[in-house]
């Protein structure tokens, strides 16, 4: 195994480069060539894709011949497709914004109590009768406020309200102390170590061994 210029491990034989072959088999060739056409750096590689002289060369082989990594090819293709997607969104944006504005508008709809029939049943005096719907006052329709989220979006788009952001901003400053670790955090770590590991013996092993040796010498 060896590595390309982006440090990806590649097999010695190009036909065993499964990721590169998978990329080649899944992409839209026409759009891939469109992504390469805007850069003179890849002009020779682009011509080689249609050159009969390289007809027997696989895609991984061509990548190696022209010193192009798979990461480089994927980035070019992904950036191109992302740009094409943004253009498609931009083309439909006026219609979408019009729909959002329409959703935000107040509108009239059938009264939910009488289902637009204008009358409801009354059971007064042990007999059934019809009376004008008190909810819509006999009109059969009621006024409904537009979608709240659509209204918020319209107001924010027109800068009539402040744009929403995070309610709480958390900032952590670690390493502010001169020793590279916040003092309060260091205290917490020391306390945690004492609970888990027990109190640390200040005497090191070499000091203990030296005391033991001196005791033996005194006995001798």
Residue pairs with C-beta under 8 A, 6 or more apart in sequence:
1 9
1 10
1 11
1 12
2 9
2 10
2 12
3 9
3 10
4 10
4 63
4 64
4 69
4 70
4 71
5 67
5 69
6 69
6 70
6 71
6 72
8 69
8 70
8 71
10 17
10 20
10 60
10 64
11 17
14 20
14 58
14 60
14 61
14 64
15 21
15 58
15 60
17 60
17 70
19 70
20 59
20 60
20 63
20 70
21 58
21 59
21 60
23 59
23 70
23 73
23 74
23 77
24 59
24 60
27 77
31 77
31 80
31 81
31 84
32 73
32 76
32 77
32 80
33 46
33 49
34 80
35 76
35 77
35 79
35 80
35 81
36 42
36 43
36 45
36 46
36 76
37 46
39 76
42 66
42 68
42 76
44 66
45 62
45 66
45 68
48 54
48 57
48 62
48 65
48 66
49 62
54 62
54 65
57 65
62 68
63 69
63 70
63 73
97 157
100 150
100 153
100 154
101 150
101 154
103 146
103 147
103 150
104 146
104 147
104 150
104 151
104 153
104 154
105 146
106 143
106 144
106 145
106 146
107 143
107 144
107 146
108 141
108 142
108 143
108 144
109 141
109 142
109 144
110 116
110 140
110 141
110 142
111 118
111 133
111 135
111 136
111 139
111 140
111 141
111 142
112 135
112 142
113 120
113 133
113 134
113 135
113 136
114 120
114 133
114 135
114 136
114 140
116 140
116 141
117 133
117 140
118 132
118 133
118 136
118 138
118 139
118 140
119 130
119 131
119 132
119 133
119 138
120 130
120 131
120 132
120 133
120 134
121 128
121 129
121 130
122 128
122 129
122 130
122 131
132 138
133 140
135 142
136 142
152 161
155 161
156 163
156 164
173 182
174 181
174 182
174 185
175 181
175 182
176 182
177 183
177 186
179 186
193 200
194 200
